[in-house]
């Protein structure tokens, strides 16, 4: 990874400078493949989200709710845009400027193969950039040239329509598919983008747009939602047919393989299509991440999965947990038994031990605001410090491609049992879960998921719900959930109770299944119990939903508000940008 160094040079416009100035200049630059490589390296540092595992949603919450969850009047149109990444002067649009600057100068390169490759790289990242903008704002100003302060026609133009921008995104990603190299021909794959990454990104983009248009009833005469769903299914199938990637079984042990996939220092080249490098090596120093501290250090996020999401995990035999008579009031040690193995590989469950240790440890109630303490991407205890994790993280994983394919085909109404076997079936097979039956799913849609995801109708309702279940479980903490809820028009999921474990009252509780108490609860005025690792006074430091019993409700004194269906699916444009550019129109509900 030595060549993933960052270089910058003087921009032609001081007010929109893309990088700090140094001794290099553009004159005589862009001539060699090395020039193009060095200039494009910052694309990898700037555009993908680096801490995606911290995203809050109905699946995972932190000690302080995110703005999206808080909702109501707590969310407002910002006066300035520093946190919104909207206006041209922010780092966000400086990244776009750098991409367009490379494309503007790429013909100076003497190598035809290098010109092709880095045109593909630049157009991949421009598609990625604008997809994220459309995802957040809907309509957005499109440009394919570096913007300077004199470009009034661009700086002060109205937003281009979503349809127009999406057409440009598809043009870019198709060019990237045509020009990029396969993973076998691309050095430093999966840390650099490849044909596989471009096909996977196209499937992601088109699935998002197709389902957004379907569930938000957004229609343009040029293309309907089926057009994008067909593109999503086709891109995914092209990648599947290339047989470059697979679902990894590291040891063949269904109780370990899912967890171990994310604990490797070096990205798994069989399943990771595009990965963030995390290392102790000097040439990439500073790229390490914070997964351990985020989940184990009390002063940080105190994240926890919500019980409403944990209840979506099936039983190991494929039956529904929520079909059990006492599922609503089941204690932790009982609800963890015989579940989809990915649950025990994603949180501290029964018989959990840290990576590199055989000691059984309970969920740490002092660092998790629900008790369902996440373990995905978490290494051994020696990494429980800020920004020290060295395990590579996935930006695109083959599992997502399989899920994109299944969902697109289901929404199109063309899904077959073979399609399911070759997509969802591979994910379930890794953890020895029964295959998903198309006929059985549609004959008996899950009422729990039906209440979770309003708006799903038609003959494929049951299997669409099951694919959404599978997507939530398989891609947990990989940065998809909030976007998924928004494209499905299921923001109401953020309005529901986002609480944790169930406790029937004061007493001692075994969370590991070893017969020893791990947590003890007592009422005010009672003697503090002894023997448990964590002891809490009910109603003071440990609140339950129904007084001295119920679900652990960390946020009881700071509740969230109802999701605003007319406003909250899109983000607001900063007020100062509306004032600067009278041609901008604010998103609905944010005026």
Legacy VTK file of the C-alpha trace (Angstrom):
# vtk DataFile Version 3.0
C-alpha trace
ASCII
DATASET POLYDATA
POINTS 591 float
0.000 0.000 0.000
2.988 2.320 -0.216
1.646 3.981 -3.338
-1.489 5.149 -1.565
0.320 8.287 -0.485
-1.354 11.679 -0.824
-0.038 14.521 -2.945
-1.410 17.999 -3.600
-0.492 21.037 -5.615
-1.574 24.552 -6.364
-5.085 25.001 -7.679
-5.942 27.538 -10.339
-8.432 29.204 -8.006
-7.416 30.248 -4.511
-10.959 30.576 -3.212
-11.789 26.982 -4.137
-8.387 25.414 -3.542
-8.660 21.625 -3.555
-5.530 20.856 -1.547
-2.930 22.731 0.532
-0.315 24.325 -1.693
3.146 22.807 -1.903
6.098 22.814 -4.248
4.395 20.991 -7.118
2.603 22.806 -9.915
0.236 21.585 -12.617
2.576 22.625 -15.427
4.274 19.499 -16.652
2.054 17.320 -14.480
-0.435 14.578 -15.543
2.156 13.206 -17.979
2.726 9.774 -16.467
0.708 7.015 -14.871
2.421 7.821 -11.579
1.197 11.418 -11.851
-2.380 10.221 -12.340
-2.102 7.711 -9.523
-0.725 10.265 -7.077
-3.312 12.862 -8.017
-6.209 10.396 -7.626
-5.065 8.937 -4.291
-7.032 11.527 -2.254
-10.251 10.234 -3.833
-9.880 7.180 -1.608
-9.287 9.264 1.493
-12.021 11.818 0.928
-15.196 10.269 -0.423
-16.159 6.965 1.289
-17.501 7.208 4.847
-14.807 5.962 7.213
-16.773 5.430 10.442
-19.882 3.823 8.937
-20.177 1.389 11.854
-21.290 4.269 14.125
-24.414 5.128 12.082
-27.549 5.245 14.245
-30.873 3.875 13.084
-33.597 1.546 14.310
-30.869 -1.121 14.534
-28.237 0.634 16.625
-28.335 3.654 18.917
-25.773 5.508 20.991
-25.946 7.261 24.338
-26.893 10.479 22.483
-29.453 10.058 19.726
-28.527 11.271 16.244
-30.405 14.191 14.674
-32.293 11.783 12.420
-33.636 9.888 15.435
-34.302 12.929 17.622
-36.424 14.463 14.873
-39.213 16.955 15.500
-38.260 20.536 16.232
-34.831 19.355 17.318
-33.994 19.204 13.628
-33.783 22.480 11.791
-32.312 24.114 8.712
-28.702 25.037 9.485
-27.735 28.663 8.943
-24.301 27.722 7.685
-23.291 24.757 5.617
-20.094 23.533 7.224
-21.789 20.378 8.457
-24.030 19.837 5.470
-21.469 19.396 2.674
-23.736 21.326 0.363
-22.015 24.517 -0.764
-19.192 24.800 -3.268
-16.634 26.000 -0.704
-16.859 22.895 1.507
-14.417 20.007 1.375
-17.185 17.936 -0.176
-17.302 19.995 -3.367
-13.540 20.454 -3.362
-13.412 16.692 -3.812
-15.631 17.001 -6.864
-13.389 19.754 -8.175
-10.364 17.464 -7.901
-12.154 14.686 -9.788
-13.129 17.040 -12.600
-9.639 18.517 -12.651
-8.168 15.083 -13.306
-10.621 14.440 -16.133
-9.890 17.857 -17.637
-6.145 17.181 -17.737
-6.005 13.459 -18.367
-5.284 13.759 -22.102
-1.853 15.106 -21.154
-0.853 11.607 -20.085
1.326 9.813 -22.626
0.046 6.316 -21.751
-3.257 5.280 -23.329
-3.775 2.486 -20.801
-3.179 4.895 -17.914
-5.598 7.411 -19.442
-8.270 4.734 -19.632
-7.685 3.441 -16.116
-7.709 6.803 -14.364
-10.624 8.081 -16.407
-12.445 5.057 -15.033
-11.250 5.826 -11.502
-12.360 9.453 -11.718
-15.751 8.631 -13.184
-16.300 5.935 -10.521
-15.708 8.495 -7.784
-17.831 11.159 -9.478
-20.710 8.663 -9.681
-20.156 7.846 -5.996
-20.024 11.562 -5.104
-23.239 12.484 -6.883
-25.086 9.392 -5.684
-24.434 10.504 -2.119
-25.659 14.011 -2.982
-28.881 12.718 -4.577
-29.394 10.375 -1.619
-29.271 13.302 0.803
-30.765 16.202 -1.141
-32.654 14.883 -4.172
-32.080 17.519 -6.861
-28.523 18.873 -6.910
-26.363 21.044 -9.181
-24.409 18.911 -11.649
-21.058 19.933 -13.122
-18.363 18.070 -15.015
-15.757 20.845 -14.898
-13.621 22.333 -12.099
-15.580 25.237 -10.633
-13.860 28.533 -9.893
-15.138 31.723 -8.343
-15.710 33.223 -11.797
-18.048 30.413 -12.880
-21.221 32.282 -11.963
-23.328 30.201 -14.335
-22.580 27.123 -12.225
-22.302 28.642 -8.766
-25.647 30.405 -9.038
-27.643 28.030 -11.166
-30.737 26.149 -9.928
-30.519 22.548 -8.854
-30.626 20.082 -11.713
-33.451 17.566 -11.589
-32.951 14.222 -9.910
-33.683 12.547 -13.239
-30.948 14.504 -15.028
-28.348 13.874 -12.320
-29.176 10.173 -12.116
-28.727 9.897 -15.888
-25.265 11.449 -15.539
-24.434 9.101 -12.656
-25.315 6.077 -14.791
-23.180 7.420 -17.640
-20.243 7.765 -15.247
-20.559 4.362 -13.626
-20.996 2.672 -17.012
-17.795 4.346 -18.195
-16.045 3.127 -15.047
-17.215 -0.446 -15.710
-15.819 -0.190 -19.236
-12.457 1.327 -18.291
-11.439 -0.118 -14.915
-9.402 -3.295 -14.494
-10.381 -6.630 -13.031
-9.205 -7.437 -9.539
-6.545 -9.781 -10.918
-5.152 -7.042 -13.163
-5.421 -4.177 -10.651
-2.531 -3.823 -8.232
-3.504 -3.358 -4.590
-6.990 -4.752 -5.079
-9.266 -4.651 -3.084
-7.906 -1.314 -1.850
-8.330 0.235 -5.285
-11.493 0.293 -7.344
-11.995 -2.342 -10.029
-14.616 -3.479 -12.536
-16.159 -5.463 -9.691
-16.398 -2.384 -7.498
-18.037 -0.433 -10.330
-20.598 -3.157 -11.051
-21.356 -3.453 -7.337
-21.724 0.308 -6.975
-24.053 0.402 -9.976
-26.238 -2.264 -8.374
-26.303 -0.220 -5.152
-27.120 3.061 -6.883
-29.839 1.623 -9.101
-31.475 -0.411 -6.326
-31.630 2.721 -4.203
-33.121 4.815 -6.983
-35.572 2.159 -8.131
-36.991 1.505 -4.680
-36.989 5.236 -3.836
-39.086 5.960 -6.912
-41.392 3.034 -6.192
-42.113 3.673 -2.510
-42.022 7.474 -2.703
-44.184 7.335 -5.833
-41.676 9.500 -7.685
-42.220 9.464 -11.424
-40.385 10.944 -14.391
-41.462 10.424 -18.020
-37.951 9.339 -19.021
-37.492 6.437 -16.598
-39.735 4.694 -14.077
-38.673 2.652 -11.069
-38.601 -0.573 -13.067
-35.853 0.853 -15.285
-33.539 1.290 -12.315
-34.477 -2.027 -10.719
-33.634 -3.801 -13.976
-30.277 -2.013 -14.113
-29.608 -3.035 -10.494
-30.405 -6.698 -11.129
-28.384 -6.731 -14.349
-25.282 -5.156 -12.776
-25.405 -7.576 -9.848
-25.873 -10.550 -12.171
-22.953 -9.470 -14.341
-20.724 -9.456 -11.285
-22.089 -12.773 -10.060
-21.422 -14.337 -13.462
-17.801 -13.131 -13.433
-17.197 -15.509 -10.498
-14.425 -13.295 -9.116
-15.955 -13.166 -5.628
-17.629 -15.554 -3.229
-19.042 -15.827 0.280
-16.068 -16.704 2.432
-16.030 -19.616 4.855
-12.738 -19.155 6.644
-12.884 -22.330 8.716
-16.177 -23.921 7.748
-17.483 -23.313 11.265
-20.918 -21.617 11.064
-20.525 -20.332 14.623
-17.327 -18.428 13.792
-17.031 -17.608 10.108
-19.258 -14.524 9.983
-17.520 -12.885 12.955
-14.034 -13.842 11.838
-14.544 -12.336 8.384
-14.490 -8.861 9.944
-11.607 -9.460 12.353
-8.869 -10.018 9.783
-6.069 -7.488 9.533
-5.945 -7.990 5.764
-9.182 -7.720 3.802
-10.561 -11.003 2.536
-10.007 -10.774 -1.228
-12.651 -13.368 -1.912
-15.528 -11.354 -0.417
-14.272 -7.782 0.017
-14.705 -6.087 -3.352
-13.463 -2.712 -2.149
-11.904 -2.223 1.259
-10.509 0.445 3.512
-6.954 -0.360 4.487
-6.151 -0.234 8.208
-2.598 -0.888 9.232
0.300 -0.187 11.557
2.624 0.143 8.577
4.283 3.589 8.391
3.166 4.286 4.831
-0.508 4.085 5.812
-0.202 5.251 9.403
-3.289 7.124 10.531
-5.742 4.916 8.671
-6.536 2.774 11.691
-10.113 2.903 12.953
-12.022 3.110 16.212
-14.315 0.072 16.353
-12.923 -1.258 19.636
-13.019 1.998 21.576
-16.433 2.868 20.148
-17.947 -0.295 21.609
-15.882 -0.832 24.785
-14.867 2.575 26.188
-17.462 4.222 28.430
-16.643 7.791 27.395
-17.365 7.050 23.742
-20.549 5.997 21.948
-21.936 3.359 24.349
-23.663 1.745 21.337
-26.265 -0.962 21.573
-28.521 -2.842 19.218
-32.218 -2.263 19.807
-34.466 -5.051 20.952
-36.877 -4.402 18.101
-34.072 -5.235 15.680
-32.722 -8.174 17.686
-36.198 -9.691 17.454
-35.866 -9.899 13.664
-33.212 -12.644 13.944
-34.799 -16.012 13.204
-34.417 -19.160 15.229
-31.669 -21.485 14.069
-34.222 -23.792 12.474
-35.615 -20.907 10.390
-38.745 -20.314 12.462
-39.632 -16.847 13.717
-38.572 -15.735 17.167
-41.611 -13.432 17.265
-43.937 -16.424 16.846
-42.975 -17.694 20.301
-45.640 -17.186 22.977
-43.420 -15.311 25.443
-41.059 -13.512 23.052
-41.954 -10.051 24.339
-40.885 -10.760 27.922
-38.056 -13.219 27.418
-34.866 -12.685 29.410
-31.566 -12.300 27.607
-30.137 -15.727 28.416
-33.254 -17.353 26.999
-33.750 -15.182 23.925
-30.157 -15.823 22.815
-30.603 -19.579 22.621
-30.825 -21.326 19.248
-30.924 -18.162 17.152
-29.446 -17.350 13.746
-25.701 -17.750 14.484
-25.012 -14.243 13.170
-26.658 -12.811 16.290
-24.098 -14.360 18.644
-21.373 -13.272 16.194
-22.572 -9.651 16.189
-23.142 -8.993 19.911
-21.930 -10.331 23.230
-24.223 -13.304 23.688
-24.010 -16.625 25.502
-20.488 -17.981 25.914
-18.959 -14.898 24.302
-15.185 -14.460 24.543
-12.960 -11.713 23.180
-10.790 -12.299 20.131
-7.618 -14.053 21.305
-9.104 -15.123 24.650
-11.096 -18.070 25.962
-12.543 -16.232 28.971
-16.352 -15.902 28.865
-17.469 -12.307 29.369
-20.948 -10.809 29.707
-22.348 -7.791 27.920
-20.843 -4.718 29.556
-23.884 -2.726 30.690
-21.672 0.262 31.496
-20.703 0.799 27.852
-23.875 -0.239 25.997
-27.065 1.801 26.187
-29.269 -1.213 25.411
-27.265 -4.142 26.785
-27.004 -5.681 23.316
-23.316 -4.801 23.005
-22.049 -4.980 19.405
-18.913 -6.927 18.571
-18.670 -6.540 14.794
-15.193 -5.309 13.754
-14.055 -5.574 17.412
-10.646 -7.135 18.067
-9.037 -8.302 21.313
-8.906 -6.208 24.472
-5.431 -4.832 23.691
-7.141 -2.675 21.025
-9.545 -1.006 23.465
-8.034 2.398 22.814
-8.925 5.254 20.502
-8.203 4.723 16.796
-5.971 1.662 17.036
-7.877 -1.041 15.125
-5.851 -2.538 12.286
-8.483 -4.810 10.720
-9.516 -3.709 7.230
-13.119 -2.554 6.776
-15.426 -3.245 3.820
-16.768 -0.407 1.690
-18.268 -2.905 -0.760
-18.748 -6.584 0.047
-20.000 -9.362 -2.217
-22.781 -10.140 0.237
-24.332 -6.758 -0.579
-24.329 -7.578 -4.296
-26.242 -10.810 -3.653
-28.760 -8.948 -1.518
-29.125 -6.213 -4.156
-29.822 -8.853 -6.785
-32.453 -10.669 -4.739
-34.233 -7.466 -3.741
-34.277 -5.981 -7.245
-35.678 -9.205 -8.716
-38.287 -9.459 -5.959
-39.422 -5.860 -6.490
-39.599 -6.471 -10.254
-41.694 -9.583 -9.714
-39.204 -11.793 -11.589
-37.559 -13.530 -8.626
-37.267 -17.324 -8.829
-36.289 -19.943 -6.283
-33.010 -20.400 -8.155
-32.360 -16.663 -7.770
-32.871 -16.996 -4.027
-30.669 -20.073 -3.782
-27.853 -18.265 -5.600
-28.060 -15.142 -3.434
-29.730 -15.328 -0.004
-29.030 -19.044 0.058
-25.265 -18.463 -0.020
-25.427 -16.090 2.944
-27.523 -18.457 4.996
-25.362 -21.415 4.047
-22.304 -19.776 5.636
-24.054 -19.924 9.026
-25.961 -23.185 8.390
-29.367 -21.512 8.328
-32.172 -23.119 6.290
-32.714 -21.826 2.764
-35.354 -19.163 2.142
-38.393 -20.570 0.341
-40.080 -18.197 -2.110
-43.402 -20.026 -1.903
-43.454 -20.295 1.886
-42.448 -16.651 2.415
-45.174 -15.329 0.130
-47.794 -17.685 1.539
-47.264 -16.408 5.074
-45.739 -12.908 5.327
-44.258 -12.197 8.754
-46.662 -9.909 10.672
-43.783 -8.533 12.782
-41.893 -7.398 9.685
-45.155 -6.200 8.134
-45.631 -3.773 11.035
-41.983 -2.801 10.775
-42.039 -1.938 7.053
-45.267 -0.267 5.904
-45.994 -0.037 2.218
-44.977 -3.512 1.012
-47.803 -5.026 -1.008
-48.387 -7.490 -3.830
-47.798 -11.160 -4.410
-44.115 -10.899 -3.441
-44.801 -9.153 -0.146
-43.610 -12.036 2.005
-40.302 -12.562 0.232
-39.565 -8.821 0.039
-39.975 -8.662 3.821
-37.678 -11.672 4.246
-35.017 -10.115 2.006
-35.188 -6.953 4.111
-34.733 -9.094 7.226
-31.708 -10.749 5.656
-30.240 -7.431 4.530
-30.527 -5.914 7.994
-28.830 -8.872 9.644
-26.070 -9.534 7.110
-25.098 -5.875 6.574
-25.430 -4.770 10.197
-23.179 -1.784 11.023
-21.929 -1.463 7.444
-23.566 1.925 6.854
-26.687 0.905 4.938
-29.596 0.952 7.340
-30.592 4.618 7.397
-30.459 4.802 3.612
-32.476 1.592 3.380
-35.206 2.940 5.655
-35.361 6.140 3.639
-35.569 4.464 0.226
-38.250 2.096 1.520
-40.189 5.090 2.908
-39.980 3.392 6.301
-38.721 6.311 8.377
-41.456 5.577 10.896
-39.177 2.801 12.190
-37.136 5.574 13.834
-40.208 6.708 15.800
-40.718 3.389 17.572
-39.309 2.443 20.982
-35.543 2.072 20.637
-34.967 0.176 23.867
-32.865 -2.724 25.096
-33.029 -5.956 27.097
-36.092 -7.027 29.062
-35.887 -7.332 32.860
-38.947 -8.623 34.770
-37.997 -6.778 37.966
-35.386 -6.466 40.725
-33.011 -9.380 41.074
-29.865 -10.953 39.698
-29.512 -11.959 36.052
-27.240 -14.389 34.274
-26.332 -13.013 30.826
-23.796 -15.628 29.779
-25.650 -18.846 30.609
-23.056 -20.037 33.115
-25.393 -19.850 36.119
-23.560 -16.896 37.701
-25.099 -13.420 38.076
-23.760 -10.743 35.761
-26.265 -7.938 36.374
-28.229 -7.141 39.519
-31.072 -4.615 39.833
-32.539 -3.251 43.038
-35.220 -0.753 44.027
-34.512 2.437 45.944
-34.298 1.693 49.661
-33.360 -1.950 49.190
-29.962 -3.376 50.016
-27.561 -3.390 47.078
-27.123 -6.989 45.853
-23.676 -8.542 45.933
-21.942 -10.916 43.561
-22.849 -9.423 40.192
-20.418 -7.577 37.915
-22.875 -4.740 37.256
-25.259 -3.483 39.945
-27.846 -0.765 39.222
-30.576 1.053 41.124
-33.836 0.923 39.147
-35.232 4.316 38.231
-32.033 6.163 39.003
-29.128 4.937 36.963
-31.051 2.159 35.228
-34.513 2.989 33.898
-37.080 0.459 32.731
-40.096 1.121 30.535
-42.695 0.044 33.117
-41.333 1.336 36.407
-39.516 -1.520 38.087
-39.843 -3.896 35.138
-39.701 -3.755 31.358
-37.117 -2.936 28.727
-33.887 -1.135 29.511
-34.709 2.467 28.520
-31.499 4.484 28.599
-33.095 7.435 26.739
-36.249 7.663 28.836
-35.537 11.209 29.994
-34.579 12.333 26.496
-37.190 10.836 24.169
-37.177 11.161 20.420
-39.966 12.611 18.301
-42.144 11.293 15.520
-40.511 11.013 12.127
-41.824 13.740 9.819
-42.953 11.903 6.687
-43.331 15.160 4.760
-39.838 16.441 5.541
-37.276 14.068 6.957
-36.448 11.833 3.997
-34.337 14.616 2.465
-31.860 16.908 4.200
-32.088 20.716 4.239
-29.971 23.094 2.212
-28.226 25.584 4.557
-30.062 28.893 4.855
-27.003 30.915 3.896
-26.835 29.078 0.574
-30.464 29.907 -0.172
-29.635 33.544 0.588
-26.522 33.526 -1.612
-28.197 31.822 -4.551
-31.803 32.933 -5.153
-32.170 30.172 -7.749
-32.026 27.482 -5.051
-35.311 26.118 -3.732
-35.375 24.549 -0.260
-36.462 20.930 0.186
-40.097 20.465 1.298
-40.778 21.070 4.974
-37.463 22.815 5.621
-38.533 26.300 4.536
LINES 1 592
591 0 1 2 3 4 5 6 7 8 9 10 11 12 13 14 15 16 17 18 19 20 21 22 23 24 25 26 27 28 29 30 31 32 33 34 35 36 37 38 39 40 41 42 43 44 45 46 47 48 49 50 51 52 53 54 55 56 57 58 59 60 61 62 63 64 65 66 67 68 69 70 71 72 73 74 75 76 77 78 79 80 81 82 83 84 85 86 87 88 89 90 91 92 93 94 95 96 97 98 99 100 101 102 103 104 105 106 107 108 109 110 111 112 113 114 115 116 117 118 119 120 121 122 123 124 125 126 127 128 129 130 131 132 133 134 135 136 137 138 139 140 141 142 143 144 145 146 147 148 149 150 151 152 153 154 155 156 157 158 159 160 161 162 163 164 165 166 167 168 169 170 171 172 173 174 175 176 177 178 179 180 181 182 183 184 185 186 187 188 189 190 191 192 193 194 195 196 197 198 199 200 201 202 203 204 205 206 207 208 209 210 211 212 213 214 215 216 217 218 219 220 221 222 223 224 225 226 227 228 229 230 231 232 233 234 235 236 237 238 239 240 241 242 243 244 245 246 247 248 249 250 251 252 253 254 255 256 257 258 259 260 261 262 263 264 265 266 267 268 269 270 271 272 273 274 275 276 277 278 279 280 281 282 283 284 285 286 287 288 289 290 291 292 293 294 295 296 297 298 299 300 301 302 303 304 305 306 307 308 309 310 311 312 313 314 315 316 317 318 319 320 321 322 323 324 325 326 327 328 329 330 331 332 333 334 335 336 337 338 339 340 341 342 343 344 345 346 347 348 349 350 351 352 353 354 355 356 357 358 359 360 361 362 363 364 365 366 367 368 369 370 371 372 373 374 375 376 377 378 379 380 381 382 383 384 385 386 387 388 389 390 391 392 393 394 395 396 397 398 399 400 401 402 403 404 405 406 407 408 409 410 411 412 413 414 415 416 417 418 419 420 421 422 423 424 425 426 427 428 429 430 431 432 433 434 435 436 437 438 439 440 441 442 443 444 445 446 447 448 449 450 451 452 453 454 455 456 457 458 459 460 461 462 463 464 465 466 467 468 469 470 471 472 473 474 475 476 477 478 479 480 481 482 483 484 485 486 487 488 489 490 491 492 493 494 495 496 497 498 499 500 501 502 503 504 505 506 507 508 509 510 511 512 513 514 515 516 517 518 519 520 521 522 523 524 525 526 527 528 529 530 531 532 533 534 535 536 537 538 539 540 541 542 543 544 545 546 547 548 549 550 551 552 553 554 555 556 557 558 559 560 561 562 563 564 565 566 567 568 569 570 571 572 573 574 575 576 577 578 579 580 581 582 583 584 585 586 587 588 589 590
